[in-house]
Amino acid sequence: MARDYYEILGVSQEAGEAELKKAFRSLAMQYHPDRNQGDKVAEDRFKEINEAYAVLSDPDKRAHYDRFGTAPGAGGSGGFDAGFGSLFEDIFENFLGGGGRGRRTRAARGEDLQYELKITLEEAAAGLETKVQIPRLETCGTCNGSGAEAGTRKVACDACGGRGEVRMSHGFLTVARPCPKCLGEGQINRSPCKTCRGEGRQRAERLLSVKIPAGIDDGMQLRLTGEGSGGVNGGPPGDLYVLVRLREHQMFARNGSDLYCDLPVSFPQLALGAELEVPVLGGSAALKLPAGSQPDQILKLRGKGMPHLRDRGHGDTCYRLVLEVPAKLNTKQREALEAFEAASKERGPLATSFFERMKKLLG
């Protein structure tokens, strides 16, 4: 007994035209012979799917099938109507990457290139103009990108008649593929250019000038229009993207236009306050440390950071106070600290809060 056409397509008997078409598209792509070469089961399944859709997509054939359980013409596969053929054309144009109508030689834009440029934080702050050596494909000057010797030109491929595709039949279905002789171009180069060996482009290195604006950040890209690889068959060149990478700095970390620095300080400096000489980009500056400053507190020097890339002014340089506790004490240091401890009978607010909470916890 023949399989149920509705079951083959995985739809109910109430399925409309849109549901049938959607199911057929999905199954035809899944079991197409080009995707399952040498798989007899997939080939048979593909034929079943085609037969089922050929009947159920035709209102008259479907009515006959629903009434008698067989397709008109004793179950023969029949022919495709215009709508069915259009659906196949749409499916296999997508399946072949849009190549169902030939791939004749045409102009194509050259590839975009990327170059990674490493610079220092100081260079990013000041901006600079530098030279970079870029390897790329350039349009051949001998053949002007045609790939053919001077005085000659490419001829139509005799295998595909210049269409760039050949057609292969799978039963009642014809599928177009790129021509294996001309590789889908539709033309044969019988007299390749000796300079580029028929490629139309050749490898070269070009020294280019790149201007880096002040304030540029790590990971930003600069585009040099038309400085990528040369186009194919007279097409325009691609672009060059210069990816800026900042080298790690021994003193500063960066966040946007602000710079951050860990500043080691002693307990007396935190408690009593001090005026310290601190590093800034390109030099040093004075930083006032208020009495009673705390570890991990952030102090800022306004306007001493990186220049804003798209605006006037600069960011800040921020200093995180890092308490440096001596690993060993001499006699005078120990005596001074013991005297300080003896004189510190009153606890600070943090210590008071801590011991109150501990007392409650212990009952």
Secondary structure as GFF3:
##gff-version 3
##sequence-region A 1 363
A	DSSP	alpha_helix	5	9	.	.	.	ID=ss1
A	DSSP	alpha_helix	17	31	.	.	.	ID=ss2
A	DSSP	three_ten_helix	33	35	.	.	.	ID=ss3
A	DSSP	alpha_helix	40	56	.	.	.	ID=ss4
A	DSSP	alpha_helix	59	68	.	.	.	ID=ss5
A	DSSP	alpha_helix	82	95	.	.	.	ID=ss6
A	DSSP	beta_strand	113	119	.	.	.	ID=ss7
A	DSSP	alpha_helix	121	126	.	.	.	ID=ss8
A	DSSP	beta_strand	128	139	.	.	.	ID=ss9
A	DSSP	beta_strand	155	156	.	.	.	ID=ss10
A	DSSP	beta_strand	165	170	.	.	.	ID=ss11
A	DSSP	beta_strand	173	178	.	.	.	ID=ss12
A	DSSP	beta_strand	187	188	.	.	.	ID=ss13
A	DSSP	beta_strand	201	212	.	.	.	ID=ss14
A	DSSP	beta_strand	221	224	.	.	.	ID=ss15
A	DSSP	beta_strand	240	246	.	.	.	ID=ss16
A	DSSP	beta_strand	253	255	.	.	.	ID=ss17
A	DSSP	beta_strand	258	265	.	.	.	ID=ss18
A	DSSP	alpha_helix	267	272	.	.	.	ID=ss19
A	DSSP	beta_strand	274	280	.	.	.	ID=ss20
A	DSSP	beta_strand	283	289	.	.	.	ID=ss21
A	DSSP	beta_strand	298	301	.	.	.	ID=ss22
A	DSSP	beta_strand	317	323	.	.	.	ID=ss23
A	DSSP	alpha_helix	331	343	.	.	.	ID=ss24
A	DSSP	alpha_helix	349	362	.	.	.	ID=ss25
###
